[in-house]
Amino acid sequence: MSDLAKAIQIAHSGGAMINPNIASKMISQFSDMAKRSSQIKVEEGLTEDLSKSEWQMIQTVGQGMSNKEIARELCLLEGTVRNSISNILSKLNLRDRTQLAIWAVQTGVIYGSMEG
């Protein structure tokens, strides 16, 4: 089958033809971006003031639970969960719950290894 016929067949099935040189550059750039963006750092010492209940909250966020699920799991109101997560983000100087979840997974918090 000719290259043109292959390209048409791939495009018709929803795929895309990418020059191998461009593909390898894209993969390299995506890999670099992922490495840079997924490293969430929390300054040493900022975790010292977290309570046991805040550690539990961080664990549930790291497990991907919604506010509603966390409220049910920890027997709290959704508003309490929302406020607690905001306080935790502030204490750890994190931007959002996604960063908190990534940090929890990266550091092993979701398994209870960082509890204070």
PDB file as gemmi writes it, atoms N, CA and C in Angstrom:
CRYST1    1.000    1.000    1.000  90.00  90.00  90.00 P 1                      
ATOM      1  N   MET A   1       0.857  -1.176   0.000  1.00  0.00           N  
ATOM      2  CA  MET A   1       0.000   0.000   0.000  1.00  0.00           C  
ATOM      3  C   MET A   1       0.902   1.237   0.000  1.00  0.00           C  
ATOM      4  N   SER A   2       0.554   2.205  -0.795  1.00  0.00           N  
ATOM      5  CA  SER A   2       1.357   3.422  -0.879  1.00  0.00           C  
ATOM      6  C   SER A   2       1.192   4.263   0.384  1.00  0.00           C  
ATOM      7  N   ASP A   3       2.120   5.183   0.608  1.00  0.00           N  
ATOM      8  CA  ASP A   3       2.049   6.069   1.772  1.00  0.00           C  
ATOM      9  C   ASP A   3       0.781   6.910   1.752  1.00  0.00           C  
ATOM     10  N   LEU A   4       0.411   7.370   0.549  1.00  0.00           N  
ATOM     11  CA  LEU A   4      -0.792   8.184   0.428  1.00  0.00           C  
ATOM     12  C   LEU A   4      -2.035   7.373   0.788  1.00  0.00           C  
ATOM     13  N   ALA A   5      -2.106   6.151   0.321  1.00  0.00           N  
ATOM     14  CA  ALA A   5      -3.251   5.285   0.628  1.00  0.00           C  
ATOM     15  C   ALA A   5      -3.309   5.006   2.129  1.00  0.00           C  
ATOM     16  N   LYS A   6      -2.161   4.759   2.744  1.00  0.00           N  
ATOM     17  CA  LYS A   6      -2.112   4.543   4.201  1.00  0.00           C  
ATOM     18  C   LYS A   6      -2.596   5.774   4.950  1.00  0.00           C  
ATOM     19  N   ALA A   7      -2.135   6.937   4.505  1.00  0.00           N  
ATOM     20  CA  ALA A   7      -2.519   8.191   5.150  1.00  0.00           C  
ATOM     21  C   ALA A   7      -4.021   8.408   5.048  1.00  0.00           C  
ATOM     22  N   ILE A   8      -4.588   8.134   3.883  1.00  0.00           N  
ATOM     23  CA  ILE A   8      -6.038   8.288   3.698  1.00  0.00           C  
ATOM     24  C   ILE A   8      -6.788   7.322   4.596  1.00  0.00           C  
ATOM     25  N   GLN A   9      -6.329   6.092   4.649  1.00  0.00           N  
ATOM     26  CA  GLN A   9      -6.991   5.081   5.482  1.00  0.00           C  
ATOM     27  C   GLN A   9      -6.924   5.466   6.964  1.00  0.00           C  
ATOM     28  N   ILE A  10      -5.791   5.933   7.418  1.00  0.00           N  
ATOM     29  CA  ILE A  10      -5.624   6.343   8.816  1.00  0.00           C  
ATOM     30  C   ILE A  10      -6.495   7.549   9.131  1.00  0.00           C  
ATOM     31  N   ALA A  11      -6.497   8.539   8.234  1.00  0.00           N  
ATOM     32  CA  ALA A  11      -7.323   9.730   8.441  1.00  0.00           C  
ATOM     33  C   ALA A  11      -8.803   9.373   8.455  1.00  0.00           C  
ATOM     34  N   HIS A  12      -9.203   8.469   7.569  1.00  0.00           N  
ATOM     35  CA  HIS A  12     -10.601   8.051   7.496  1.00  0.00           C  
ATOM     36  C   HIS A  12     -11.047   7.358   8.792  1.00  0.00           C  
ATOM     37  N   SER A  13     -10.137   6.643   9.441  1.00  0.00           N  
ATOM     38  CA  SER A  13     -10.489   5.939  10.681  1.00  0.00           C  
ATOM     39  C   SER A  13     -10.304   6.817  11.919  1.00  0.00           C  
ATOM     40  N   GLY A  14     -10.032   8.120  11.697  1.00  0.00           N  
ATOM     41  CA  GLY A  14      -9.939   9.055  12.823  1.00  0.00           C  
ATOM     42  C   GLY A  14      -8.528   9.291  13.318  1.00  0.00           C  
ATOM     43  N   GLY A  15      -7.548   8.678  12.712  1.00  0.00           N  
ATOM     44  CA  GLY A  15      -6.162   8.843  13.122  1.00  0.00           C  
ATOM     45  C   GLY A  15      -5.522  10.058  12.471  1.00  0.00           C  
ATOM     46  N   ALA A  16      -4.238  10.196  12.676  1.00  0.00           N  
ATOM     47  CA  ALA A  16      -3.500  11.316  12.085  1.00  0.00           C  
ATOM     48  C   ALA A  16      -2.120  10.833  11.677  1.00  0.00           C  
ATOM     49  N   MET A  17      -1.667  11.326  10.563  1.00  0.00           N  
ATOM     50  CA  MET A  17      -0.319  11.014  10.089  1.00  0.00           C  
ATOM     51  C   MET A  17       0.613  12.123  10.565  1.00  0.00           C  
ATOM     52  N   ILE A  18       1.672  11.730  11.240  1.00  0.00           N  
ATOM     53  CA  ILE A  18       2.649  12.707  11.716  1.00  0.00           C  
ATOM     54  C   ILE A  18       4.019  12.243  11.259  1.00  0.00           C  
ATOM     55  N   ASN A  19       4.770  13.177  10.713  1.00  0.00           N  
ATOM     56  CA  ASN A  19       6.126  12.890  10.303  1.00  0.00           C  
ATOM     57  C   ASN A  19       6.896  12.351  11.512  1.00  0.00           C  
ATOM     58  N   PRO A  20       7.642  11.243  11.345  1.00  0.00           N  
ATOM     59  CA  PRO A  20       8.370  10.651  12.479  1.00  0.00           C  
ATOM     60  C   PRO A  20       9.296  11.623  13.210  1.00  0.00           C  
ATOM     61  N   ASN A  21       9.933  12.547  12.472  1.00  0.00           N  
ATOM     62  CA  ASN A  21      10.809  13.531  13.125  1.00  0.00           C  
ATOM     63  C   ASN A  21      10.009  14.458  14.028  1.00  0.00           C  
ATOM     64  N   ILE A  22       8.852  14.887  13.535  1.00  0.00           N  
ATOM     65  CA  ILE A  22       7.992  15.770  14.323  1.00  0.00           C  
ATOM     66  C   ILE A  22       7.429  15.008  15.524  1.00  0.00           C  
ATOM     67  N   ALA A  23       7.026  13.765  15.302  1.00  0.00           N  
ATOM     68  CA  ALA A  23       6.466  12.955  16.389  1.00  0.00           C  
ATOM     69  C   ALA A  23       7.470  12.791  17.528  1.00  0.00           C  
ATOM     70  N   SER A  24       8.722  12.508  17.198  1.00  0.00           N  
ATOM     71  CA  SER A  24       9.712  12.313  18.261  1.00  0.00           C  
ATOM     72  C   SER A  24       9.977  13.611  19.012  1.00  0.00           C  
ATOM     73  N   LYS A  25       9.967  14.756  18.295  1.00  0.00           N  
ATOM     74  CA  LYS A  25      10.137  16.048  18.963  1.00  0.00           C  
ATOM     75  C   LYS A  25       8.960  16.343  19.887  1.00  0.00           C  
ATOM     76  N   MET A  26       7.745  16.036  19.412  1.00  0.00           N  
ATOM     77  CA  MET A  26       6.553  16.261  20.230  1.00  0.00           C  
ATOM     78  C   MET A  26       6.596  15.412  21.497  1.00  0.00           C  
ATOM     79  N   ILE A  27       6.952  14.162  21.358  1.00  0.00           N  
ATOM     80  CA  ILE A  27       7.015  13.265  22.514  1.00  0.00           C  
ATOM     81  C   ILE A  27       8.039  13.785  23.519  1.00  0.00           C  
ATOM     82  N   SER A  28       9.175  14.225  23.021  1.00  0.00           N  
ATOM     83  CA  SER A  28      10.213  14.764  23.898  1.00  0.00           C  
ATOM     84  C   SER A  28       9.718  16.008  24.643  1.00  0.00           C  
ATOM     85  N   GLN A  29       9.051  16.907  23.910  1.00  0.00           N  
ATOM     86  CA  GLN A  29       8.546  18.128  24.539  1.00  0.00           C  
ATOM     87  C   GLN A  29       7.449  17.828  25.554  1.00  0.00           C  
ATOM     88  N   PHE A  30       6.528  16.918  25.217  1.00  0.00           N  
ATOM     89  CA  PHE A  30       5.475  16.547  26.161  1.00  0.00           C  
ATOM     90  C   PHE A  30       6.064  15.912  27.411  1.00  0.00           C  
ATOM     91  N   SER A  31       7.077  15.104  27.225  1.00  0.00           N  
ATOM     92  CA  SER A  31       7.731  14.469  28.370  1.00  0.00           C  
ATOM     93  C   SER A  31       8.366  15.515  29.280  1.00  0.00           C  
ATOM     94  N   ASP A  32       9.057  16.485  28.685  1.00  0.00           N  
ATOM     95  CA  ASP A  32       9.665  17.564  29.472  1.00  0.00           C  
ATOM     96  C   ASP A  32       8.603  18.383  30.206  1.00  0.00           C  
ATOM     97  N   MET A  33       7.494  18.693  29.503  1.00  0.00           N  
ATOM     98  CA  MET A  33       6.416  19.456  30.126  1.00  0.00           C  
ATOM     99  C   MET A  33       5.820  18.688  31.303  1.00  0.00           C  
ATOM    100  N   ALA A  34       5.618  17.399  31.128  1.00  0.00           N  
ATOM    101  CA  ALA A  34       5.028  16.597  32.194  1.00  0.00           C  
ATOM    102  C   ALA A  34       5.944  16.564  33.417  1.00  0.00           C  
ATOM    103  N   LYS A  35       7.221  16.428  33.186  1.00  0.00           N  
ATOM    104  CA  LYS A  35       8.176  16.399  34.303  1.00  0.00           C  
ATOM    105  C   LYS A  35       8.170  17.716  35.066  1.00  0.00           C  
ATOM    106  N   ARG A  36       8.134  18.842  34.326  1.00  0.00           N  
ATOM    107  CA  ARG A  36       8.157  20.146  34.975  1.00  0.00           C  
ATOM    108  C   ARG A  36       6.859  20.443  35.711  1.00  0.00           C  
ATOM    109  N   SER A  37       5.732  20.154  35.069  1.00  0.00           N  
ATOM    110  CA  SER A  37       4.454  20.566  35.640  1.00  0.00           C  
ATOM    111  C   SER A  37       3.957  19.640  36.743  1.00  0.00           C  
ATOM    112  N   SER A  38       4.420  18.408  36.777  1.00  0.00           N  
ATOM    113  CA  SER A  38       3.865  17.486  37.755  1.00  0.00           C  
ATOM    114  C   SER A  38       4.655  17.441  39.062  1.00  0.00           C  
ATOM    115  N   GLN A  39       5.764  18.136  39.149  1.00  0.00           N  
ATOM    116  CA  GLN A  39       6.534  18.160  40.381  1.00  0.00           C  
ATOM    117  C   GLN A  39       5.983  19.245  41.298  1.00  0.00           C  
ATOM    118  N   ILE A  40       5.186  18.836  42.265  1.00  0.00           N  
ATOM    119  CA  ILE A  40       4.593  19.779  43.202  1.00  0.00           C  
ATOM    120  C   ILE A  40       5.451  19.792  44.467  1.00  0.00           C  
ATOM    121  N   LYS A  41       5.907  20.960  44.823  1.00  0.00           N  
ATOM    122  CA  LYS A  41       6.775  21.107  45.994  1.00  0.00           C  
ATOM    123  C   LYS A  41       6.043  21.875  47.093  1.00  0.00           C  
ATOM    124  N   VAL A  42       6.172  21.385  48.313  1.00  0.00           N  
ATOM    125  CA  VAL A  42       5.666  22.081  49.486  1.00  0.00           C  
ATOM    126  C   VAL A  42       6.886  22.344  50.369  1.00  0.00           C  
ATOM    127  N   GLU A  43       7.054  23.598  50.744  1.00  0.00           N  
ATOM    128  CA  GLU A  43       8.214  23.954  51.557  1.00  0.00           C  
ATOM    129  C   GLU A  43       8.241  23.152  52.853  1.00  0.00           C  
ATOM    130  N   GLU A  44       9.438  22.755  53.217  1.00  0.00           N  
ATOM    131  CA  GLU A  44       9.615  21.996  54.457  1.00  0.00           C  
ATOM    132  C   GLU A  44       9.125  22.826  55.639  1.00  0.00           C  
ATOM    133  N   GLY A  45       8.450  22.205  56.547  1.00  0.00           N  
ATOM    134  CA  GLY A  45       7.955  22.895  57.727  1.00  0.00           C  
ATOM    135  C   GLY A  45       6.502  23.316  57.620  1.00  0.00           C  
ATOM    136  N   LEU A  46       5.987  23.469  56.393  1.00  0.00           N  
ATOM    137  CA  LEU A  46       4.600  23.912  56.239  1.00  0.00           C  
ATOM    138  C   LEU A  46       3.605  22.834  56.672  1.00  0.00           C  
ATOM    139  N   THR A  47       4.029  21.597  56.672  1.00  0.00           N  
ATOM    140  CA  THR A  47       3.121  20.505  57.039  1.00  0.00           C  
ATOM    141  C   THR A  47       3.046  20.281  58.549  1.00  0.00           C  
ATOM    142  N   GLU A  48       3.941  20.915  59.291  1.00  0.00           N  
ATOM    143  CA  GLU A  48       4.013  20.667  60.740  1.00  0.00           C  
ATOM    144  C   GLU A  48       2.749  21.072  61.492  1.00  0.00           C  
ATOM    145  N   ASP A  49       2.042  22.074  61.006  1.00  0.00           N  
ATOM    146  CA  ASP A  49       0.853  22.568  61.702  1.00  0.00           C  
ATOM    147  C   ASP A  49      -0.446  21.897  61.248  1.00  0.00           C  
ATOM    148  N   LEU A  50      -0.351  20.902  60.358  1.00  0.00           N  
ATOM    149  CA  LEU A  50      -1.563  20.224  59.906  1.00  0.00           C  
ATOM    150  C   LEU A  50      -2.069  19.263  60.976  1.00  0.00           C  
ATOM    151  N   SER A  51      -3.367  19.297  61.194  1.00  0.00           N  
ATOM    152  CA  SER A  51      -3.978  18.398  62.186  1.00  0.00           C  
ATOM    153  C   SER A  51      -4.215  17.021  61.570  1.00  0.00           C  
ATOM    154  N   LYS A  52      -4.539  16.063  62.419  1.00  0.00           N  
ATOM    155  CA  LYS A  52      -4.827  14.713  61.945  1.00  0.00           C  
ATOM    156  C   LYS A  52      -6.012  14.725  60.978  1.00  0.00           C  
ATOM    157  N   SER A  53      -7.025  15.532  61.275  1.00  0.00           N  
ATOM    158  CA  SER A  53      -8.195  15.597  60.383  1.00  0.00           C  
ATOM    159  C   SER A  53      -7.823  16.228  59.034  1.00  0.00           C  
ATOM    160  N   GLU A  54      -6.884  17.179  59.040  1.00  0.00           N  
ATOM    161  CA  GLU A  54      -6.437  17.762  57.771  1.00  0.00           C  
ATOM    162  C   GLU A  54      -5.659  16.738  56.950  1.00  0.00           C  
ATOM    163  N   TRP A  55      -4.852  15.911  57.623  1.00  0.00           N  
ATOM    164  CA  TRP A  55      -4.145  14.839  56.910  1.00  0.00           C  
ATOM    165  C   TRP A  55      -5.147  13.867  56.284  1.00  0.00           C  
ATOM    166  N   GLN A  56      -6.218  13.557  57.019  1.00  0.00           N  
ATOM    167  CA  GLN A  56      -7.252  12.672  56.475  1.00  0.00           C  
ATOM    168  C   GLN A  56      -7.893  13.308  55.244  1.00  0.00           C  
ATOM    169  N   MET A  57      -8.142  14.597  55.319  1.00  0.00           N  
ATOM    170  CA  MET A  57      -8.735  15.329  54.203  1.00  0.00           C  
ATOM    171  C   MET A  57      -7.798  15.273  52.993  1.00  0.00           C  
ATOM    172  N   ILE A  58      -6.513  15.488  53.208  1.00  0.00           N  
ATOM    173  CA  ILE A  58      -5.527  15.438  52.123  1.00  0.00           C  
ATOM    174  C   ILE A  58      -5.515  14.047  51.491  1.00  0.00           C  
ATOM    175  N   GLN A  59      -5.577  13.023  52.316  1.00  0.00           N  
ATOM    176  CA  GLN A  59      -5.599  11.657  51.791  1.00  0.00           C  
ATOM    177  C   GLN A  59      -6.790  11.435  50.868  1.00  0.00           C  
ATOM    178  N   THR A  60      -7.960  11.902  51.270  1.00  0.00           N  
ATOM    179  CA  THR A  60      -9.152  11.689  50.457  1.00  0.00           C  
ATOM    180  C   THR A  60      -9.088  12.492  49.154  1.00  0.00           C  
ATOM    181  N   VAL A  61      -8.526  13.702  49.209  1.00  0.00           N  
ATOM    182  CA  VAL A  61      -8.341  14.485  47.983  1.00  0.00           C  
ATOM    183  C   VAL A  61      -7.376  13.742  47.057  1.00  0.00           C  
ATOM    184  N   GLY A  62      -6.309  13.209  47.626  1.00  0.00           N  
ATOM    185  CA  GLY A  62      -5.326  12.446  46.848  1.00  0.00           C  
ATOM    186  C   GLY A  62      -5.905  11.191  46.226  1.00  0.00           C  
ATOM    187  N   GLN A  63      -6.942  10.664  46.833  1.00  0.00           N  
ATOM    188  CA  GLN A  63      -7.610   9.482  46.288  1.00  0.00           C  
ATOM    189  C   GLN A  63      -8.637   9.853  45.224  1.00  0.00           C  
ATOM    190  N   GLY A  64      -8.769  11.160  44.974  1.00  0.00           N  
ATOM    191  CA  GLY A  64      -9.649  11.624  43.913  1.00  0.00           C  
ATOM    192  C   GLY A  64     -11.100  11.815  44.313  1.00  0.00           C  
ATOM    193  N   MET A  65     -11.375  11.849  45.603  1.00  0.00           N  
ATOM    194  CA  MET A  65     -12.759  12.005  46.058  1.00  0.00           C  
ATOM    195  C   MET A  65     -13.251  13.434  45.867  1.00  0.00           C  
ATOM    196  N   SER A  66     -14.532  13.560  45.574  1.00  0.00           N  
ATOM    197  CA  SER A  66     -15.179  14.871  45.471  1.00  0.00           C  
ATOM    198  C   SER A  66     -15.483  15.380  46.878  1.00  0.00           C  
ATOM    199  N   ASN A  67     -15.875  16.651  46.986  1.00  0.00           N  
ATOM    200  CA  ASN A  67     -16.258  17.204  48.294  1.00  0.00           C  
ATOM    201  C   ASN A  67     -17.402  16.411  48.909  1.00  0.00           C  
ATOM    202  N   LYS A  68     -18.360  16.033  48.091  1.00  0.00           N  
ATOM    203  CA  LYS A  68     -19.502  15.271  48.576  1.00  0.00           C  
ATOM    204  C   LYS A  68     -19.058  13.909  49.130  1.00  0.00           C  
ATOM    205  N   GLU A  69     -18.169  13.239  48.409  1.00  0.00           N  
ATOM    206  CA  GLU A  69     -17.660  11.935  48.863  1.00  0.00           C  
ATOM    207  C   GLU A  69     -16.838  12.073  50.137  1.00  0.00           C  
ATOM    208  N   ILE A  70     -16.026  13.127  50.202  1.00  0.00           N  
ATOM    209  CA  ILE A  70     -15.210  13.365  51.398  1.00  0.00           C  
ATOM    210  C   ILE A  70     -16.113  13.627  52.594  1.00  0.00           C  
ATOM    211  N   ALA A  71     -17.148  14.440  52.388  1.00  0.00           N  
ATOM    212  CA  ALA A  71     -18.087  14.747  53.471  1.00  0.00           C  
ATOM    213  C   ALA A  71     -18.718  13.461  54.003  1.00  0.00           C  
ATOM    214  N   ARG A  72     -19.126  12.605  53.108  1.00  0.00           N  
ATOM    215  CA  ARG A  72     -19.731  11.332  53.521  1.00  0.00           C  
ATOM    216  C   ARG A  72     -18.712  10.450  54.252  1.00  0.00           C  
ATOM    217  N   GLU A  73     -17.507  10.360  53.694  1.00  0.00           N  
ATOM    218  CA  GLU A  73     -16.449   9.522  54.273  1.00  0.00           C  
ATOM    219  C   GLU A  73     -16.052   9.973  55.676  1.00  0.00           C  
ATOM    220  N   LEU A  74     -15.943  11.305  55.878  1.00  0.00           N  
ATOM    221  CA  LEU A  74     -15.459  11.835  57.153  1.00  0.00           C  
ATOM    222  C   LEU A  74     -16.578  12.365  58.052  1.00  0.00           C  
ATOM    223  N   CYS A  75     -17.821  12.121  57.641  1.00  0.00           N  
ATOM    224  CA  CYS A  75     -18.991  12.555  58.423  1.00  0.00           C  
ATOM    225  C   CYS A  75     -18.975  14.064  58.674  1.00  0.00           C  
ATOM    226  N   LEU A  76     -18.816  14.820  57.601  1.00  0.00           N  
ATOM    227  CA  LEU A  76     -18.782  16.276  57.672  1.00  0.00           C  
ATOM    228  C   LEU A  76     -19.790  16.861  56.682  1.00  0.00           C  
ATOM    229  N   LEU A  77     -20.039  18.149  56.802  1.00  0.00           N  
ATOM    230  CA  LEU A  77     -20.852  18.856  55.821  1.00  0.00           C  
ATOM    231  C   LEU A  77     -19.960  19.238  54.637  1.00  0.00           C  
ATOM    232  N   GLU A  78     -20.567  19.327  53.445  1.00  0.00           N  
ATOM    233  CA  GLU A  78     -19.790  19.711  52.266  1.00  0.00           C  
ATOM    234  C   GLU A  78     -19.126  21.073  52.439  1.00  0.00           C  
ATOM    235  N   GLY A  79     -19.817  22.005  53.060  1.00  0.00           N  
ATOM    236  CA  GLY A  79     -19.247  23.330  53.290  1.00  0.00           C  
ATOM    237  C   GLY A  79     -18.008  23.259  54.170  1.00  0.00           C  
ATOM    238  N   THR A  80     -18.044  22.388  55.158  1.00  0.00           N  
ATOM    239  CA  THR A  80     -16.891  22.192  56.042  1.00  0.00           C  
ATOM    240  C   THR A  80     -15.711  21.646  55.252  1.00  0.00           C  
ATOM    241  N   VAL A  81     -15.995  20.691  54.372  1.00  0.00           N  
ATOM    242  CA  VAL A  81     -14.948  20.108  53.532  1.00  0.00           C  
ATOM    243  C   VAL A  81     -14.335  21.190  52.644  1.00  0.00           C  
ATOM    244  N   ARG A  82     -15.185  21.976  51.994  1.00  0.00           N  
ATOM    245  CA  ARG A  82     -14.723  23.045  51.110  1.00  0.00           C  
ATOM    246  C   ARG A  82     -13.826  24.027  51.871  1.00  0.00           C  
ATOM    247  N   ASN A  83     -14.272  24.438  53.064  1.00  0.00           N  
ATOM    248  CA  ASN A  83     -13.474  25.370  53.873  1.00  0.00           C  
ATOM    249  C   ASN A  83     -12.163  24.748  54.326  1.00  0.00           C  
ATOM    250  N   SER A  84     -12.216  23.494  54.728  1.00  0.00           N  
ATOM    251  CA  SER A  84     -11.004  22.810  55.186  1.00  0.00           C  
ATOM    252  C   SER A  84      -9.980  22.694  54.072  1.00  0.00           C  
ATOM    253  N   ILE A  85     -10.450  22.350  52.878  1.00  0.00           N  
ATOM    254  CA  ILE A  85      -9.526  22.228  51.749  1.00  0.00           C  
ATOM    255  C   ILE A  85      -8.911  23.591  51.427  1.00  0.00           C  
ATOM    256  N   SER A  86      -9.711  24.643  51.473  1.00  0.00           N  
ATOM    257  CA  SER A  86      -9.180  25.998  51.247  1.00  0.00           C  
ATOM    258  C   SER A  86      -8.108  26.336  52.275  1.00  0.00           C  
ATOM    259  N   ASN A  87      -8.356  26.000  53.545  1.00  0.00           N  
ATOM    260  CA  ASN A  87      -7.372  26.255  54.598  1.00  0.00           C  
ATOM    261  C   ASN A  87      -6.089  25.457  54.365  1.00  0.00           C  
ATOM    262  N   ILE A  88      -6.241  24.205  53.961  1.00  0.00           N  
ATOM    263  CA  ILE A  88      -5.066  23.354  53.699  1.00  0.00           C  
ATOM    264  C   ILE A  88      -4.251  23.929  52.548  1.00  0.00           C  
ATOM    265  N   LEU A  89      -4.935  24.331  51.479  1.00  0.00           N  
ATOM    266  CA  LEU A  89      -4.237  24.918  50.332  1.00  0.00           C  
ATOM    267  C   LEU A  89      -3.457  26.153  50.755  1.00  0.00           C  
ATOM    268  N   SER A  90      -4.074  26.966  51.593  1.00  0.00           N  
ATOM    269  CA  SER A  90      -3.418  28.170  52.081  1.00  0.00           C  
ATOM    270  C   SER A  90      -2.192  27.822  52.928  1.00  0.00           C  
ATOM    271  N   LYS A  91      -2.347  26.871  53.837  1.00  0.00           N  
ATOM    272  CA  LYS A  91      -1.232  26.472  54.703  1.00  0.00           C  
ATOM    273  C   LYS A  91      -0.048  25.931  53.910  1.00  0.00           C  
ATOM    274  N   LEU A  92      -0.344  25.196  52.822  1.00  0.00           N  
ATOM    275  CA  LEU A  92       0.721  24.555  52.050  1.00  0.00           C  
ATOM    276  C   LEU A  92       1.168  25.376  50.844  1.00  0.00           C  
ATOM    277  N   ASN A  93       0.576  26.566  50.681  1.00  0.00           N  
ATOM    278  CA  ASN A  93       0.890  27.426  49.538  1.00  0.00           C  
ATOM    279  C   ASN A  93       0.683  26.717  48.199  1.00  0.00           C  
ATOM    280  N   LEU A  94      -0.429  26.005  48.100  1.00  0.00           N  
ATOM    281  CA  LEU A  94      -0.779  25.342  46.849  1.00  0.00           C  
ATOM    282  C   LEU A  94      -1.928  26.099  46.192  1.00  0.00           C  
ATOM    283  N   ARG A  95      -1.999  26.033  44.879  1.00  0.00           N  
ATOM    284  CA  ARG A  95      -2.958  26.807  44.101  1.00  0.00           C  
ATOM    285  C   ARG A  95      -4.360  26.199  44.119  1.00  0.00           C  
ATOM    286  N   ASP A  96      -4.451  24.865  44.003  1.00  0.00           N  
ATOM    287  CA  ASP A  96      -5.764  24.241  43.894  1.00  0.00           C  
ATOM    288  C   ASP A  96      -5.715  22.781  44.343  1.00  0.00           C  
ATOM    289  N   ARG A  97      -6.883  22.150  44.376  1.00  0.00           N  
ATOM    290  CA  ARG A  97      -6.969  20.775  44.861  1.00  0.00           C  
ATOM    291  C   ARG A  97      -6.246  19.798  43.948  1.00  0.00           C  
ATOM    292  N   THR A  98      -6.068  20.152  42.679  1.00  0.00           N  
ATOM    293  CA  THR A  98      -5.311  19.285  41.774  1.00  0.00           C  
ATOM    294  C   THR A  98      -3.862  19.208  42.228  1.00  0.00           C  
ATOM    295  N   GLN A  99      -3.288  20.361  42.549  1.00  0.00           N  
ATOM    296  CA  GLN A  99      -1.916  20.358  43.065  1.00  0.00           C  
ATOM    297  C   GLN A  99      -1.844  19.572  44.370  1.00  0.00           C  
ATOM    298  N   LEU A 100      -2.850  19.733  45.226  1.00  0.00           N  
ATOM    299  CA  LEU A 100      -2.875  19.011  46.494  1.00  0.00           C  
ATOM    300  C   LEU A 100      -2.925  17.507  46.248  1.00  0.00           C  
ATOM    301  N   ALA A 101      -3.745  17.082  45.307  1.00  0.00           N  
ATOM    302  CA  ALA A 101      -3.875  15.657  44.994  1.00  0.00           C  
ATOM    303  C   ALA A 101      -2.566  15.101  44.440  1.00  0.00           C  
ATOM    304  N   ILE A 102      -1.944  15.844  43.524  1.00  0.00           N  
ATOM    305  CA  ILE A 102      -0.670  15.390  42.955  1.00  0.00           C  
ATOM    306  C   ILE A 102       0.386  15.290  44.045  1.00  0.00           C  
ATOM    307  N   TRP A 103       0.455  16.303  44.895  1.00  0.00           N  
ATOM    308  CA  TRP A 103       1.429  16.295  45.995  1.00  0.00           C  
ATOM    309  C   TRP A 103       1.184  15.104  46.924  1.00  0.00           C  
ATOM    310  N   ALA A 104      -0.078  14.837  47.232  1.00  0.00           N  
ATOM    311  CA  ALA A 104      -0.423  13.720  48.118  1.00  0.00           C  
ATOM    312  C   ALA A 104       0.042  12.391  47.533  1.00  0.00           C  
ATOM    313  N   VAL A 105      -0.138  12.223  46.238  1.00  0.00           N  
ATOM    314  CA  VAL A 105       0.290  10.980  45.586  1.00  0.00           C  
ATOM    315  C   VAL A 105       1.809  10.911  45.532  1.00  0.00           C  
ATOM    316  N   GLN A 106       2.451  12.003  45.129  1.00  0.00           N  
ATOM    317  CA  GLN A 106       3.912  12.015  45.000  1.00  0.00           C  
ATOM    318  C   GLN A 106       4.619  11.738  46.319  1.00  0.00           C  
ATOM    319  N   THR A 107       4.071  12.225  47.407  1.00  0.00           N  
ATOM    320  CA  THR A 107       4.741  12.091  48.703  1.00  0.00           C  
ATOM    321  C   THR A 107       4.269  10.887  49.500  1.00  0.00           C  
ATOM    322  N   GLY A 108       3.268  10.174  48.987  1.00  0.00           N  
ATOM    323  CA  GLY A 108       2.773   8.995  49.693  1.00  0.00           C  
ATOM    324  C   GLY A 108       1.755   9.295  50.766  1.00  0.00           C  
ATOM    325  N   VAL A 109       1.282  10.536  50.834  1.00  0.00           N  
ATOM    326  CA  VAL A 109       0.309  10.922  51.856  1.00  0.00           C  
ATOM    327  C   VAL A 109      -0.948  10.061  51.762  1.00  0.00           C  
ATOM    328  N   ILE A 110      -1.334   9.676  50.564  1.00  0.00           N  
ATOM    329  CA  ILE A 110      -2.577   8.908  50.414  1.00  0.00           C  
ATOM    330  C   ILE A 110      -2.506   7.550  51.102  1.00  0.00           C  
ATOM    331  N   TYR A 111      -1.293   7.112  51.419  1.00  0.00           N  
ATOM    332  CA  TYR A 111      -1.146   5.837  52.112  1.00  0.00           C  
ATOM    333  C   TYR A 111      -0.905   6.019  53.603  1.00  0.00           C  
ATOM    334  N   GLY A 112      -0.963   7.264  54.066  1.00  0.00           N  
ATOM    335  CA  GLY A 112      -0.806   7.542  55.493  1.00  0.00           C  
ATOM    336  C   GLY A 112       0.633   7.659  55.948  1.00  0.00           C  
ATOM    337  N   SER A 113       1.582   7.664  55.006  1.00  0.00           N  
ATOM    338  CA  SER A 113       2.995   7.674  55.409  1.00  0.00           C  
ATOM    339  C   SER A 113       3.501   9.021  55.875  1.00  0.00           C  
ATOM    340  N   MET A 114       2.706  10.093  55.692  1.00  0.00           N  
ATOM    341  CA  MET A 114       3.167  11.431  56.076  1.00  0.00           C  
ATOM    342  C   MET A 114       2.370  12.002  57.239  1.00  0.00           C  
ATOM    343  N   GLU A 115       1.453  11.249  57.793  1.00  0.00           N  
ATOM    344  CA  GLU A 115       0.606  11.795  58.864  1.00  0.00           C  
ATOM    345  C   GLU A 115       1.452  12.270  60.033  1.00  0.00           C  
ATOM    346  N   GLY A 116       0.988  13.385  60.616  1.00  0.00           N  
ATOM    347  CA  GLY A 116       1.708  13.971  61.748  1.00  0.00           C  
ATOM    348  C   GLY A 116       1.299  13.432  63.066  1.00  0.00           C  
TER     349      GLY A 116                                                      
END                                                                             
